[in-house]
C-alpha cells in the first residue's frame, strides 16, 4: 500500500537524523517491604530469606512505580521509580530527568526527539495531559518531539518490554524489595551479555490524579498530526 510504505520510509529517514527512544512502564506496581518476590535466589544452607506471609500494603512502606526509557542506539535504559501515582506528569518528569542527566550530554546536537510509546496508560495517545506536558518539555528544551504510539493491543512488541523490563524482573527475582533504595539498586545493577546499561533513581514527588486539561490548554499545544493515523503519529514543536 503506497501510503503505508511512504509512512515507514519517512520513519526510517527520521531514524537517521533524530534520537529514538522507547517509553513504557511495567503492567503492575510493586510493593516495597519485606514481601515475597517471585523466583529463586541462592542462599547459604539453612539461612533462607524470611519474608512476611501476607502482602498487604499497610505492612510495607509503600509501592514502587517504575517508568522506563530505552535508548535504542546506546542499548541504555533509564528508570525512574515513583512512589505515587502513574500519571502523565510523572512520565514526562522521567523524560525530563533523563534529558538533563544523560540525553543532552550524549546528544548535544540533537534537535529532534522521536518517542515510541504505548498506546495506553499515562503516556496514552488519548491522554490530554501527556500532550500538554510534552509541550512544556519541548518549549523548555527547544526540541521537536515526534511521537508514535503502538496501536491498541500491540504494546507487547515495544522493544523496551523485552530488552529492559524483562531483564530487570530477572535481576530482582527471589529478592525482597525491602526499601526504595533496594529497588533502585536492583534496577541499576541490571545488565546483559549484549552490554545493556541501566541508570535508575527514586522520585518521591507526589503526582496527583484527576487533573483536567481545558480545550484552550489543548489548543495551545503546537501539535501536527501525521497523514498516516494522526491519532497515533504526531509531532509537537517548541
N, C-alpha and C positions, 0 to 999 in steps of 0.2 A: 504494500500500500504506500503510495508516494508520500503522503503526509506523515505517516509513522516513520518511514525511512528518513525523511528530512529532519524530523524531530530528533532522532537518535544521532544523526550526523552532526546536528547542531550541538548536542550534548558532548559528543566526542571532541569537537572543536573547543568547547568550553573547558573540557578537562585539561587540555594542553596549556591553557592560559590562565586558569583560575585554580585556587586552592579548594580541594574537595574534602568535605567532612561527612561522617555519618553520625547522626544523633539518635539516641534512644535511651530507654531505661528498661530494667527488668520488669517482668509482668507482676511482680509482687514486692512488698516491702519486707524487711527483716527485723525481727525482734532483737533488741540489744539487751543482753543479760546472760545469766548463766543457764541458757537453754540448750537443748539438744539441737545439733545441726546434722543433717543427713550426711551419710558417708562414713568412712573409717579412717583412722589415723593411728600410726604406730605409737604405742606407749610402753614404758617398762613393765615387765611382767608383774602382775598383782597391783598395779598402780593405775587403774582406769580413771579417766576424766569424769568426775562426778558432776552431774547437772540436775536441775530441778525436774520433777516428774511432770508438772504442768507448765504450759507456756502461756499463761495469762499475761496480758500486757502490764498489769499493775505489779507483777512480780519482778519486772525488769526496770530498766532506766529509760526506756523509750523505744522508738523504732527508727530504722535506717532506711532512707530512700535514696538509692544510688541513681545518678543520672550521668550518662557517659557520652564522650565524644571520641571518635576514632578517626585518626588521620591516616588515610589510605597510603599516601606517598611515603610516610616515615614508619608505618607499622607501629604507631604510637597511640596510646589511649590516655584520656584524662577523665577521671571520675570524681564528681562531687557527691559527697554523702550528706544528704539533708536529714534533718530531724523533725521537719514539719511537713506540710502538705506538698504534694507534687503538683505544682501549678506552672503556668506559662512563665511567670516571673522567675521561678526557680530554674526553669530550663534555660532561659536567656541569661540569667545570672551566671550559670555554669559556662555558657558560651563566652560571656564577657571575661570571666576569670581565666579561662583557657587562653583567650587572645592576649590578655595582659601579661600572663606568666610565660606563655610559650609561643603563641602564634606570631605576635608582632616582632619577636626576636628572630624566629626561624624564617619568616617570610616578610622581610621589611619592605619589599617592593610590591606586595600584594595590593591589588585594587578591587578584587572581587573575591567573594567567599561563596562557594557552592555547597549547599547543605542538602543532604539526602536524609529525610526524616520519616518516621512512621506516619501513617495517616490518621491515627487517633491519639488519645492521651493529651498530655499538657502541650505537646507541640503539634496537635492535630490540624488538619487542613481547614477545619471549620471554626477553629478557636480564634476569636477576635483578639483576645489579649496577647496571644502569640504574635500576631502581626504588628500590633502597636508596640510591643516590647522590642521586636526586631527593628522597627523603625527607629526607636531610641538608640539602639545599638549601632545601626547604620549611620545615624546622624553623628554620634559621638566619635566613631572611628573613621568615617569617611569611606567606608567600604560599601560596595554594592552587594547586597545579599541575594543570591539566587537560591531558590528552594524548589525541591521536587519531593513530593510525598508519595510513599507507597500507596497504591490503591487499597481499599478495604480488603482485609483478609490475606494480604501478601507480605506483611511486615516480617514474617519469619525468614524472608530472603534478604533482609537487611544484614549486610556484612558484619556489623557490629555485634550481632547476636552470637554468631559462631566464631568470630575472631577475637572477641573481647569478653563478653559476659559469660559465655560458657566456660572459658578458661578461668575466670575469677571464681566461678562456682566450684571448680576443682581445687583451687588453691585453698579455700577455707572449709572444705568438706571434713566433717568429723571434728571440727574445732568450734567450741562455743564462742559466740561473738559477745564477749562479756562487756566491752566498752566500745565507744565510738573510735577510740584510738586503735583498738584491735581490728575493727572493720577497715579503717584506713590503711593500717599496716599490711593486712592481708591482701588488699587490692594493690597496694604499691609494690608488693613482692611478686606479683603475677608476671610470669614470663613464659616464653615458648621457645622451641628449638629454632624457630624462624626469626627470633630476635625481638619479639614484642616487648615494648617498654610501656609501663603504665605509671602515671602520676595521679595521686589522689589527695583529697583534702576534705575536711569536715566543715560544713556550713551550718552553723546553729541559728541562722537568721529565720525568723518566723515569716511564713508566706501565707497570708490569709486567703481563704476561698470566698467565692461569691462576688468577686469584683466584676462590675459591668463596664462594658465599653460602649459609649454612645455612638450614634450614627455619625456625629460630627468628628469624633476622635478617629473612627474608622476611615472616614473620608479624607482625613489628613495624612493617611499613610500613602507614601509615594509608590504604590503597587501597580505593576503592569503584568497582566496575565499573558501567558504564552498562547500561541494559536492552538496548540495541541493540549487538550484537557487543562485549561487555565485554572480550574479549581484545584488542581494538584501541582501545577508548574507555574511559577511566577517569580518576579524579582522585585526587590524593594531598594529604591535609590536613596542616597543620603539626603 
